[in-house]
Amino acid sequence: MDEAGLTLEALARATKAVAAESGVRLGTSRSAVHAWVSAGAVPAGNTPAYVAEALSRRLQRPVTVAEIGLGEDTSTDFMLLSPAAAATETGRLLVHHRRDFLARGFSAAALLAPLALDPRTATALPAAGPGRRIGSGEVTAVRQFTAAFRTSDELLGGGHGLSVAGVFLSDVLAPMLHGTYADDRVRADAFEAAAALATLVGFKCHDAGYEGAAQRHYQLAVRLAREADPDDRTGQAAWGMRALVHQALDLGQPAGTVDLAEAALARTRGRVDKRTEALLLITAARAHGASGSPHAASALIDAARDAARTGTDALPAYAAAAGPTDAVIASHTGRTLTEMGHHAAAERHYRAALTDRTDHVYRRTRALTLANIARAVAAQDRHEEAVNLLARSLDLTDGIASHRARRELLAMRPNLALYARRGIRGAADLADRASRLAAAS
């Protein structure tokens, strides 16, 4: 605390803020922190991890639970498991809705863990068998399940069907990874399919507000992709790194994201098609924009748009899952420009991002994009238009089990209350509706 320059009250506030990212409401107070420091008290549950993360962010270096004397650090245990064992564990934790797992917070210190992985260790791992013989049919089943749940995730939200995904991870996917394979191609396909499913489950956890669980699944996805392709010739491991970057940026934690995004780019240049490269370039642009490097961000935006225009090859399945490439690039360009304060330009790109994203397929994405447009036009003092856009966003949000969507509802209420006081038409009714939906979600 002395090194970070934090008072008792400030550490209590920072700890509660970290917990809130995972939907946990702590009652941590000045007196509680005083008891930890002066009396050796140890807080219950995941609070020690939240404290360590709050200090890590303040000091811009990893701080562990053990270092601050609030227990033993177990954050590295997961990385010591084999990918198959890790899939079993996370699946069972989701099935049983383990509160200690779902309440884990995002760890800035763990963000760069994929860079420490030695790709040579993947092929050095012992064979998974003896298990049942795995053929292409089992791999196809995993891909079909992933595709179906990806579709429902957009329409119903990350919280929908999460325990079912856990059952599939522990009871179907993990046994497949412990099997024996018809040949090396089937083995590689099995781990590629597993990586795609782990990425989806990570995104579902992120959308549901389970940030620590999301981060673990993204890390698992990188490790599974490395098992399939130790040299990352296909780019799927880099795609898992991309997911980790976007999660950190969504949470407003850009530290380390430039390093991870640039590493993903460096590992895929000349190996993946131009449109996949464009998606990795725009991720790097967003990281630079959020980290205070506007010139680098602008150059990467241009590079991403050029790569997308010149790309003619079909996207690999993992990248195609992100949706229409031009819309994804436009959306993240808008987010980058918003970080840089260019609201009029951001608005243009957000509007372009709605193209090819229809309500009946991309319901949640359109809802969030409309909210982004509303913020952009509000920043340009077009408040009545902002209210209309928020109303359209709310229409799509209703019924979606999404912590991110709920966060948008909570964020819009102060502005709507202000608009209502100014007499802007429809603002009062919309504020009331947003409050009811937020309370019910």
Steps between C-alpha positions, in 0.01 A plus 500: 500500500784738580667423166173563315420812698160364599310585816274253677198657335660505155593131513147414613357691202743344254427151630126549463550631145694187397232275652225692323648406162393141574159603630601464867388771741740518794444689822872556551561805718782696659464300821524170310827606334629618837429154644700335218795732553509530878342182634600246235138428407447317170189584298276217381429373151667665201562830677878435539528459121307824447737682738806362319356603164422853623860538616634348176317759294615786719865390499504378137666174605373157614405487869401159635275399788800339670709817466246706693453234766136422434537129422666271249506588133338231285470699176774300329348159578272518197792556261671188635210276397503330162256663254268197523502507882441876496197454272361242742549729798349814349207303361415353838534836672249645253261204537494536877487879477785524746485847648871509582579439131238728348589781742870498403607838371694594189875495566714761330805307616384188314428681174845434355516135611468373138827672412679282755374177343770308318338358183745210510343372822178419317644213300703393803188426703421132552240336281148529638399135460410234561148615425239423244597535137405841362407557138377792292140446613575604858684808377205595280264468798710749701502745210124471454438555872727806496324647196155448653598658831671790325173578324293478819757709686439796268125473537469412870821616667800341665311401813269278297605133495830551678459193720411294189827611344671385819345155468625476143851608605529246781301207361560517123799719418741392775454124433564570132829668588595197712435264208715339236475630145463345158796710381687824570256704291205388712694584816578849373137549394380387843714754684412777252129431557561496875678837481205651313257373764719627785509843333120503475456395863749771599296757312177374660660541842619849407154599380349359819741698718712206618830664411743266675329198347509667159872566528568138592306370202683734265832377644374144451414581138857618435644181651262275304588681177868454577437127549341486155770712335812569712644740242166688469502474123121532496486804729247351743721544806545866404121524475473389863748773591278745313207397721704571813587846365138589428387386845760721668403798284129447565580519873703818458830328583732573204830424681676222311251487214738662250765236571253214464332639186833571333624149588188350340569703185868407487420130526252506212644737240538318171327191641134596507278649231475877467152531649598309814808719521272802472306384807823465696619841378184673620542334839850646522359839395248491782772405751720790389207741505405402855865519608549860388678444166266670248749512210571128523127432529420705189770325298368158606143597411618586148697175479198298611274661240760443226543136597124444502466653152776287349400173668328249272549167679229344712539562873595207723208380709628656824518848342177467302324447834555870581245594233529711183861623483421853380243545778743375767771736378256791489381429853847484651607804299213683664610382844857613428390844379275539803801438726682772303210746534405509129126459547376603154737258329412229753132548422558439129679174569244381754225557243701308240532217753122448490526396134457124456412461868127435497280502810402134469864380491706765685249619759739569790772646277253743340372601844851581621590678175189718519599595855846594369344717230282665763806594704673635190209723399448613861865612505408718199203653692232319295314389809153430360655272238695327780173423681352345186809286449494384862136403460590280203785348701266428789251327270772250406641466852170391656520127576876456445694334785802727461695677774652727234153601382392558860809716551388711204158542664660618823734734312221667304278587797688812621492650150134415459421663835684812384312499168170460687577807713571692179163396364632293210213299358486133601790518745296459819311194374822346371678560832219322685509210256879469524478489880237224492699291254823546695330391822348195334816379324 
